[in-house]
Amino acid sequence: MGLFDTDIVRVKKNKLNGLIKSLDHPKASVRYNAIIALARKKDLTDEIKTRLKDVMYNDPDPWVKTIATLRFAELGDPLISETLLQIINEGSQNSKLELLRFIAKNGASANVTTLQILMIALKDKNILVRLQAIIAANVSKNKLLIPVIGEMLHEKSSKVRLLAAKALYNIGRDESLDYLVGLLSDKNTELLSAVRIYIANIINDRAFNARSDESSTQPAGFINEEEAMREKAIRESRQEIIRKGLSILENACMAKYRGVRIEALKSIAVFKSPSSIDIVEKLYHDRFPEVRIEALIALEKIGGKRALEIIENAPRDKKKVIRQAVDRALARMRKPQ
């Protein structure tokens, strides 16, 4: 068994030596395959790593040089920054995609070269490169990318818009709220569903954080005047957070396009805030029946005496389907709790 083990070591060593020698082969395809094979190996010696860096900088074939760079480079290495930027500016589609996957694999990063690469890739003419760039940007979590990704919300491809919205939400949340609200006019149902969830989560997080601050300062026993004032200030702060978030949605209710009004109402219904009653009441009389039905749903979700009175006192709708929905809503709202 010992002799067999020795033979295995000798074979592996010879194979490794063969791969190293192949890095000097005149055919680019042989050098390329050698690099791929070496990339799968672990615990490479410093000598081999130095040899591979030489390929990164000096191989005459640009594709071999690119593969070597992507397989063995460290993003923080200033010596390869120029090579990476050259790849994203002038490389083939495959090399650009490989570079962006490499960036995504490395996780969150504030590296300047990474930022430059993503800035360029997000504006690439090729849609596959742009999509991969959004994925990489989402992982990088660099907030400086928010304005660039925000511009991508106007692209024709719904897939691009969907990925861009997800990246904005994950990267910026609060900083991305205005961009996400702007998507309430989008016609893609999958995107609208996702955006409503993103908006709801952002505003709920704000309220939750304020509630957490409030609960953490609750006194265990006697409340002195200073503590009472602080509690009041926190409570007011929480209400202000919710108010600002809802005001964005309420402004969207006044938009020219009915699609925007409908999606804004759906988001408002999530929060069930009595402060939104007035704006919802206006849309309960909208000229479009699909807006009126959404306003009815929002009023029922908000609930309370005022919402009930608005529905009860409104003239009977011309649309039978809405009249039936009103009757069902009133029955539920009048039912004793």
C-alpha positions in Angstrom: 0.0 0.0 0.0 2.9 2.4 0.8 4.4 1.9 -2.7 1.1 2.5 -4.3 0.7 5.8 -2.3 4.2 6.8 -3.5 3.2 6.2 -7.1 0.1 8.3 -6.7 2.1 11.2 -5.3 4.6 10.8 -8.2 1.8 10.8 -10.8 0.2 13.9 -9.3 3.5 15.7 -9.1 4.3 14.8 -12.7 0.8 16.0 -13.8 1.3 19.2 -11.9 4.7 19.7 -13.5 3.1 19.0 -16.9 0.5 21.7 -16.4 3.2 24.2 -15.4 5.2 23.4 -18.5 2.0 23.7 -20.6 1.9 27.4 -19.6 4.8 28.0 -22.1 3.2 25.9 -24.9 3.0 27.8 -28.2 -0.7 27.0 -28.7 -3.0 29.4 -26.7 -5.6 26.6 -26.3 -3.1 24.4 -24.4 -2.1 27.3 -22.1 -5.8 28.0 -21.6 -6.6 24.4 -20.6 -3.6 24.3 -18.3 -4.8 27.4 -16.4 -8.3 25.9 -16.0 -6.8 22.7 -14.6 -4.6 24.6 -12.2 -7.5 26.7 -11.0 -9.2 23.6 -9.7 -6.1 22.7 -7.5 -5.8 23.7 -3.9 -2.7 24.7 -1.9 -0.6 25.9 -4.9 2.9 26.8 -3.9 4.1 30.4 -4.0 6.4 29.5 -6.9 3.4 28.3 -9.0 1.4 31.3 -8.0 4.2 33.6 -9.1 4.3 31.7 -12.5 0.6 32.2 -12.9 0.9 35.9 -12.2 3.5 36.1 -14.9 0.8 34.7 -17.3 -1.7 37.3 -16.0 0.6 40.1 -17.0 2.6 38.8 -20.0 0.8 36.1 -22.0 0.5 37.1 -25.6 -3.0 35.8 -26.0 -5.6 38.2 -24.5 -8.1 35.4 -23.7 -5.5 33.4 -21.8 -4.4 36.5 -20.0 -8.0 37.2 -19.1 -8.7 33.7 -17.7 -5.5 33.8 -15.7 -6.5 37.1 -14.2 -10.0 36.0 -13.3 -8.9 32.7 -11.8 -6.0 33.8 -9.7 -6.2 37.6 -9.2 -7.1 39.3 -5.9 -9.5 42.2 -6.3 -7.5 44.3 -4.0 -4.3 43.9 -6.0 -3.5 47.3 -7.5 -1.3 45.6 -10.1 -4.2 44.0 -11.9 -6.7 46.9 -11.7 -5.7 48.1 -15.2 -6.2 44.5 -16.6 -9.6 44.1 -15.1 -10.7 47.5 -16.4 -9.4 46.6 -19.8 -11.5 43.4 -19.7 -14.8 45.2 -18.9 -14.1 47.9 -21.5 -12.7 45.9 -24.3 -13.2 42.2 -23.5 -15.6 39.7 -25.2 -19.0 39.1 -23.8 -17.8 35.9 -22.1 -14.9 37.6 -20.5 -17.0 40.4 -19.1 -19.6 37.9 -17.7 -16.8 35.9 -16.2 -15.4 39.0 -14.5 -18.8 40.0 -13.1 -19.3 36.5 -11.8 -15.9 36.8 -10.1 -16.9 40.0 -8.5 -20.2 38.6 -7.3 -18.5 35.6 -5.8 -16.2 37.8 -3.7 -19.2 39.4 -1.9 -19.7 42.9 -0.5 -16.9 45.2 -1.6 -16.0 48.9 -1.4 -13.0 48.3 -3.6 -12.5 51.2 -6.1 -11.7 49.0 -9.0 -14.8 46.9 -8.4 -16.9 50.1 -8.3 -15.4 51.3 -11.6 -16.1 47.9 -13.2 -19.7 47.8 -12.1 -20.3 51.4 -13.2 -19.1 50.5 -16.7 -20.9 47.2 -16.8 -24.2 48.6 -15.8 -24.2 50.7 -18.9 -22.9 48.0 -21.3 -24.7 47.7 -24.6 -25.2 43.9 -24.1 -28.3 43.1 -22.0 -26.7 39.9 -20.6 -23.7 41.9 -19.3 -26.1 44.5 -17.7 -28.1 41.7 -16.0 -24.9 40.1 -14.6 -23.7 43.6 -13.5 -26.9 44.1 -11.5 -26.5 40.8 -9.8 -22.9 41.7 -9.0 -23.9 45.2 -7.8 -26.6 43.6 -5.6 -23.9 41.5 -3.9 -21.3 44.4 -3.7 -23.8 46.5 -1.6 -22.1 49.7 -2.7 -24.5 52.6 -2.2 -22.6 54.7 -4.8 -24.2 52.5 -7.4 -27.8 53.5 -6.5 -28.2 56.4 -9.0 -26.8 54.2 -11.9 -29.1 51.3 -11.0 -32.0 53.8 -10.7 -31.5 54.7 -14.3 -32.1 51.1 -15.3 -35.6 51.2 -14.0 -36.5 52.8 -17.4 -35.2 49.9 -19.5 -37.6 48.1 -21.9 -36.7 44.7 -20.4 -38.9 43.8 -17.4 -36.3 41.4 -16.3 -33.7 44.3 -16.0 -36.2 46.4 -14.2 -37.1 43.6 -11.8 -33.5 42.8 -11.0 -32.7 46.6 -10.7 -35.6 47.0 -8.2 -34.3 44.1 -6.1 -30.8 45.5 -6.1 -32.0 49.0 -5.1 -34.0 47.5 -2.2 -31.1 45.3 -1.0 -28.4 48.0 -1.4 -30.2 51.2 -0.2 -33.7 50.5 1.2 -34.4 54.0 2.6 -32.1 55.7 0.0 -33.9 53.8 -2.8 -37.5 54.5 -1.7 -38.2 57.3 -4.2 -36.9 55.1 -7.0 -39.2 52.2 -6.0 -42.3 54.4 -5.6 -41.6 55.6 -9.2 -42.2 51.9 -10.3 -45.8 52.0 -9.2 -46.6 53.0 -12.7 -45.0 49.9 -14.2 -47.3 47.5 -16.1 -45.4 44.3 -15.2 -47.5 42.5 -12.6 -44.5 40.6 -11.1 -42.5 43.7 -10.7 -45.4 45.6 -9.2 -46.0 42.9 -6.6 -42.3 42.9 -5.6 -42.2 46.7 -5.4 -45.2 46.9 -3.2 -43.6 44.4 -0.8 -40.3 46.4 -0.9 -42.1 49.7 -0.1 -44.1 48.1 2.7 -41.1 46.6 4.3 -39.1 49.8 4.2 -41.8 51.8 5.8 -42.6 49.0 8.3 -38.9 48.8 9.2 -38.9 52.5 10.0 -41.9 52.2 12.2 -40.5 49.1 13.9 -37.2 50.8 14.6 -39.0 53.7 16.2 -41.1 51.3 18.3 -38.0 49.4 19.4 -36.4 52.7 20.5 -39.5 53.5 22.4 -39.8 50.1 24.2 -36.1 50.2 25.1 -36.6 53.4 27.0 -39.7 52.4 28.9 -39.1 52.9 32.6 -39.7 49.9 34.9 -41.3 52.0 37.7 -41.9 55.6 38.4 -41.8 57.9 35.3 -40.2 61.2 36.1 -40.9 64.3 34.0 -37.7 64.0 31.9 -38.5 60.4 31.1 -42.1 61.2 30.2 -40.9 63.9 27.8 -38.4 61.6 26.2 -41.1 58.9 25.7 -43.4 61.5 24.1 -40.6 62.6 21.8 -39.9 59.0 20.7 -43.6 58.5 20.1 -43.8 61.6 18.0 -40.7 60.5 16.1 -42.3 57.2 15.3 -45.5 58.9 14.0 -43.4 61.2 11.9 -41.6 58.3 10.3 -44.9 56.6 9.4 -46.3 59.9 8.1 -43.4 60.6 5.8 -43.6 57.1 4.4 -47.3 57.2 3.8 -47.1 60.7 2.3 -45.0 59.3 -0.6 -47.8 56.8 -1.4 -50.5 59.4 -0.9 -48.8 61.7 -3.5 -48.8 58.7 -5.9 -52.6 58.5 -5.4 -52.8 61.9 -7.2 -50.8 60.7 -10.2 -52.1 61.1 -13.8 -52.1 57.4 -14.6 -54.7 55.2 -13.1 -52.2 52.3 -12.8 -50.1 54.4 -10.4 -53.2 55.3 -8.4 -54.2 51.7 -8.1 -50.8 50.5 -7.0 -50.5 53.3 -4.5 -53.9 52.3 -3.0 -52.7 48.7 -2.7 -49.7 49.8 -0.8 -51.7 52.2 1.5 -54.0 49.3 2.4 -51.1 47.5 3.8 -50.6 50.1 6.6 -54.3 50.6 7.5 -53.5 54.1 8.7 -56.6 56.4 9.4 -54.4 59.3 8.3 -54.9 58.1 4.7 -58.7 58.2 4.8 -59.1 61.6 3.0 -57.0 60.6 0.0 -58.6 57.2 -0.3 -62.1 58.8 -0.1 -61.2 61.0 -3.1 -60.3 57.9 -5.1 -63.5 56.1 -4.0 -65.1 58.5 -6.5 -62.5 58.1 -9.3 -63.9 57.9 -12.8 -62.2 54.5 -13.4 -64.1 51.6 -11.8 -60.9 49.6 -11.1 -59.6 52.5 -9.0 -62.9 52.7 -7.1 -62.8 49.0 -6.3 -59.2 49.4 -5.0 -60.3 52.4 -2.9 -63.1 50.3 -1.4 -60.7 47.6 -0.4 -58.4 50.2 1.2 -61.2 51.7 3.1 -62.3 48.3 4.5 -58.7 47.5 5.4 -58.3 50.9 7.3 -61.7 50.3 8.9 -63.2 52.4 11.7 -66.3 54.7 11.9 -65.1 57.2 9.3 -64.4 54.6 6.6 -67.8 53.0 7.2 -69.6 56.3 6.9 -67.8 57.1 3.6 -69.0 53.8 2.1 -72.5 54.1 3.5 -73.0 57.7 2.4 -71.6 57.3 -1.2 -74.1 57.1 -4.1 -74.7 53.6 -5.4 -72.1 52.8 -8.0 -73.1 52.4 -11.7 -71.1 49.2 -11.9 -73.0 46.1 -10.6 -69.7 44.4 -9.6 -68.8 47.3 -7.4 -72.2 47.5 -5.8 -71.9 43.8 -4.9 -68.4 44.4 -3.5 -69.7 47.3 -1.5 -72.5 45.2 0.0 -70.1 42.5 1.0 -67.6 45.0 2.5 -70.4 46.7 4.5 -71.6 43.4 5.9 -68.1 42.6 7.1 -67.5 46.1 8.6 -70.9 46.1 10.4 -70.3 42.7 11.9 -69.7 42.9 15.6 -66.1 42.3 16.5 
